[in-house]
Amino acid sequence: MKIGVKTNPLTIEQLSQLSGQSTASIRREIKNGVYRTIPNPDGTKGVFIDMEDLAQQATQQAEEALRQARGTSLLRKEQK
């Protein structure tokens, strides 16, 4: 399922406040490719976290968890 979410990108500091993660952890996850970033539109140093990409990742993770849960429940029925 594809869900479109329009949301404004967040600064590292804003994501830190919302998520409870430290800014250092967020920067490390940016470096490791966990968060996709958008360059600052005014050309100054800094990036924004692409929240649309993050929402898509969350949707994919939820779909995978649902598939696994369904598979587990099917296995339990077969074992009975």
N, C-alpha and C positions, 0 to 999 in steps of 0.2 A: 504494500500500500504506500502510495506517495502522498505526503501531506505537505502543502506549502505553508510556510510560516514567515510572515514579514515581521522582522524585528530589527531594531537598530543595533549595530555592533557596540561592544562594550570595551572600555579601556581595561588594562590589566588590573588596575586598582578597583574599578567597578565590579569586575568579576570576582575579585578577592572578597569584597564586601558581601556580595550576594551568596557566594559559595562557601565562605569560611576558609578557603584555601589561602595560604600565604602567597604573596606576590612572587616570592622565590620559586615556589612549587609551580605556579602558573608559567613562569618564564622557562623553567626546566621542561614542562610539558609542551610548551611551544617549540622548544629546541628539539624535542623528541618526536614532534609531528602530531601530538595529540590534539592540539588546537590549531585550526587554520586561522591565519591572520590576514588582515587587510591593512595596507600601508595608510598612514595618516594622510588624508586628502589634502591638507594644506602644505604637505611636503616637509613638515618638521619631523624631528626624530620621534619615534613611537609608533605603535601599531594598535589596531583594534582587533578584538576577538570576533570572528565571524559567527554570530549566534545562530544564523540559519543553518550553517554547516553542523554546529553542535546539536541543534534540534533534529537534524536528519540522522546523525549518529545515534542519538537517544532512541529514535524511532526504530532504527535497525536493530539496536540492542534489545529493545522490548519485543520486537517480532521474533528474534532468535530465542529469547527466553521463553516466549509463548510456544514456539515450535518444540523446544526441548521439554517443556512441561507437558505438552500434549503427547509427545513420544513416551515420556515416563508413565503417564496415566494409561496409555495403550499397553505398555509392557506389563503393568500391574494387572490389567484385565486378563491378558493372555496367560499369566502365571497362575491364576486362580483355577 
